[in-house]
Amino acid sequence: MGILKWALIFAVAALVAAVFGFGGMAEGFADIAQFLFVAFVVVAVIIGVLGLRAIKRVT
């Protein structure tokens, strides 16, 4: 949950910066939020695959 929390924080920071017109800052926050979101999805998929493999071994 930690990575997703940080992705949401940076996404909100990017939106706030975009509203106030801080172009470079908004772009930086958006890049960080996007990277963290992708990292969260990759980790979630890996954990899901490992969980399915563990269930198949038990049954």
C-alpha positions in Angstrom: 0.0 0.0 0.0 3.0 2.3 0.6 3.9 2.7 -3.1 0.3 3.4 -4.1 0.0 6.0 -1.3 3.1 7.8 -2.7 1.8 7.6 -6.2 -1.5 9.2 -5.1 0.4 11.9 -3.2 2.5 12.8 -6.2 -0.5 12.8 -8.5 -2.3 15.2 -6.2 0.8 17.4 -6.0 1.0 17.4 -9.8 -2.6 18.4 -10.1 -2.2 21.3 -7.6 1.0 22.4 -9.3 -0.7 22.3 -12.7 -3.6 24.4 -11.4 -1.2 27.1 -10.2 0.8 26.9 -13.5 4.1 25.5 -12.2 4.9 23.7 -15.5 8.2 22.1 -14.6 7.2 21.2 -11.1 3.9 19.6 -12.3 5.7 17.6 -14.9 8.2 16.3 -12.4 5.5 15.3 -9.9 3.5 13.7 -12.7 6.5 11.6 -13.8 7.2 10.4 -10.3 3.5 9.5 -9.8 3.4 7.6 -13.1 6.5 5.7 -12.2 5.3 4.7 -8.8 1.9 3.7 -10.2 3.6 1.4 -12.7 5.8 0.0 -10.1 2.8 -0.8 -7.9 1.0 -2.6 -10.8 4.1 -4.6 -11.6 4.5 -5.7 -7.9 0.8 -6.5 -7.7 1.0 -8.7 -10.8 4.1 -10.5 -9.5 2.5 -11.2 -6.1 -0.7 -12.4 -7.9 1.3 -14.9 -10.1 3.3 -16.1 -7.1 0.1 -16.6 -5.1 -1.5 -18.6 -7.9 1.6 -20.8 -8.1 1.5 -21.4 -4.4 -2.2 -22.3 -4.5 -1.5 -24.8 -7.3 1.3 -26.4 -5.3 -0.9 -26.9 -2.2 -3.9 -28.4 -4.1 
